[in-house]
Amino acid sequence: MYTRIAAALLATSLLFACGEDEEVGAAFDDRQIVVDYADKVVIPTYELLADRLAALSTSVETLAGETTPANLAAAQQAWIAARVPWEQSEAFLFGPVDFNGFDPALDSWPVSKNDLDAVLASGSEFTPSFIASLQETQKGFHTVEYLLFGDNHAKSADQLTARELDYMKAIARELADVAGELAASWTTPNGGQRAYRDIFVNAGAGNSAYPSLSAAVQEILDGMIGICDEVANGKIADPYDAHDTTLVESQFAWNSIADFQDNLRSVQNAWLGGVPLAGTSGRGLSDWVASVDADLDARVKAEIEAAIEAIGAIPGPFRDAINDPAAYPAIENAQQRIRKLQTTLEEQVVPLVLR
Amino acid sequence: MSAHRSPSLLLAGLLAASCGEAAEDGAASPPLAGGDTTIQNRTSNAYSFPAPNLSEEELDRHLDGDVAFEATFVTPPAPVNGGLGPRFNSSACIRCHIRDGRGPAAVDAGAFGSPLLVRVSLPAGESAVPGGPVPVPGFGLQIQDQAIWGEVPEAKIRLDWIEETGAYADGTPYALRRPLLEIEPAEGIELPGDLLLSPRIAPPVFGLGLLEAVPEELLLALADPDDVDGDGISGRPNFAWDVTRGAPRLGRFGWKSNTPTLLQQSAGAYADDMGVSSPLFPEADGSHEIPRETLDAVTFYVQTLAVPARTAWTDPAVAAGEARFRAIGCARCHVETLETGAHEVAAVAFQTIHPYTDLLLHDLGPGLADGRPDFQATGSEWRTAPLWGIGLAQTVLPQATFLHDGRARSLEEAILWHGGEAEGAKEAFRTMDRAAREELLAFLRSL
């Protein structure tokens, strides 16, 4: 288990961190990296999410208007496309996405099928205020996924009822609205406070949320490390260790492997300081680390690529792989690759950046 | 979501920070707020790390508890996390204890449910457990203002704030706000004329195992119920009902110390806040929706969350503020240092900790009083709130507020609400010059 690995490495890190021959170099002072992280990584990712969820809403409208196999396939593709920026945002699950409740509003799991069935069977009109009053576990990404793909990834257009289509239109619209709010949330003043972006990029003395620049960088690194840990030891390990398909993320769309890869791309974007899909690039942690320890930067980049590749080598769908012994080596290899990256970030990058 | 955390990150961070600082200015380490459970982190994750001194097996248990703490419950029966409601306040522990910290002072807050909940009782009648508050027909001891699809919440709650103004002795004005609740009960529930109610926000959940491990004798020795020493500070223990023992026991948790153990606190939150039954608080027929293991995992999780270390403790303004904190008497209730004793969780046993609380009840005067007694706590008594990590409250949750009902929007406002036994300390703060006040606040922000 990863805890054993971590404990073994801890002993090493003790030696490294306090070894007598350690040279203490310059402390991290590159504010542009924090600024670009906000402006070139986080905000563009959320803007892309808002665009793609708006496109999903349009596709669902089209599907409801004309419920054909082609329109169902298009809506399913729009769902998968919207999933990409969401998963690419999971290396930064802090800030408004968390404290304003956007994460549960968008991505609650599990789907409450009882409540969904009941609301579909009711006579209620699916107005925006009615939708807003519902539990988040009967709407959001995964409820739309369930309605579009069905339980066994076998949904056909003729199975979609008028009530399902009506409901899906309403919750897809709400999803798009929530994503729009999320996209604006880093740059909009919050209550009596400055916009979160301005608090974050101005980390330093006198800033009550981030009293030093290194606190902001620690937040960036915690986010990268946290999602590595989550993918290897949560998203993959929980269903795999229990061989339980009900624990699999994005199980209706069979999209788990793409989700996991995009989580690692989120780490990559945070490292490099840009979002290729959004066409942004800026100064990343990679630049600062390369100037101090070029080998380490090269290693991080290579380990990110190796992790993405190893996840891609798991035979899909993931929900089947967890019960297919032939797939176990690939699953475990992917976990190991992600853990290796996580360990490099924890044991090499964090001490260097926060020294 | 961040259900998994590696402790090695933290330790690496801790070591890097402490070695770096020693190399730079040779300063001593800050007092370790949580003893060996202390971590170095001043980010929005600061309340969410496992204690670094857990064994591998304990860390696994902690991470299991982390998953349970984040689990969103849904309408039963369901293959995953069934058991929500039928009436409740929120659907997951984490929705109110955001990032293991405070909850926002808000009702009907979208995906959060109602992280501010309203406790209710009657002034007289038959209590639910010996010595406890008297339930209100239709509500019980807490209004559950959310419901699963097809069920009716017990009430609709509206929360407004009333502002009042005051001024420091130097003429600087300030504004304080108090909550105004409007309760519209569901059909068939009568609002009694003598209803006692008290709004509550969710407190942070880190460091709690350490507080559970402080020996009872030590806390009782701090108590001075009749103010024998004549310093104007009493300090009374609350003896609450221990469901497991079926007997009264020293209360430590909750805004009025009305719960004796973290096991009972956790089971109570499942039952009352989420409508999820457990072996401690089962359904009428004895069945329950989560097994004992889940309850134990969550209990272990809150017992073993690390305490963040202080920051900027060498800053002269912080040091001056700390001296003022002591000089004006804050530390008489917000006791700086306690020693823990034996505990079933080894990581929290026999630690020197700096929680800034005595876990005792103090009369804070009419301004803060809720008029709702809870076991031995009167309507104007409150448990001394621990102050460790309080400087991170708004890093973890920018809209975090302070005091039992979240009325204080800043630490300054929280101090200004103190009265009763703390009137002297409050007045000392109110009459300081601005620079001195800033120093005191800088100290609090360093915690």
Interface residues (C-beta under 8 A of the other chain):
Chain A: M1 Y2 T3 R4 A6 A7 L9 L10 S13 L14 A17 C18 E22 V24 A27 L93 F94 G95 D98 F99 G101 F102 D103 P104 A105 S108 W109 P110 V111 S112 K113 N114 D115 A118 V119 A132 L134 Q135 E136 T137 Q138 N190 G191 G192 Q193 Y196 I199 S208 A209 Y210 P211 S212 A215 Q218 E219 D222 I225 G226 D229 E230 N233 G234 D238 T246 L247 Q342 T343 L345 E346 E347 V350 P351 L354 R355
Chain B: M1 S2 A3 H4 R5 S6 P7 S8 L9 L11 A12 G13 L15 A16 A17 C19 G20 A23 E24 N41 R42 T43 S44 N45 E56 L59 D60 L63 V67 T72 V74 T75 P76 P77 A78 P79 V80 N81 L84 S91 A92 R95 I98 R99 A109 G110 A111 F112 I148 W149 G150 T311 A312 Q394 T395 L397 P398 Q399 R409 R445
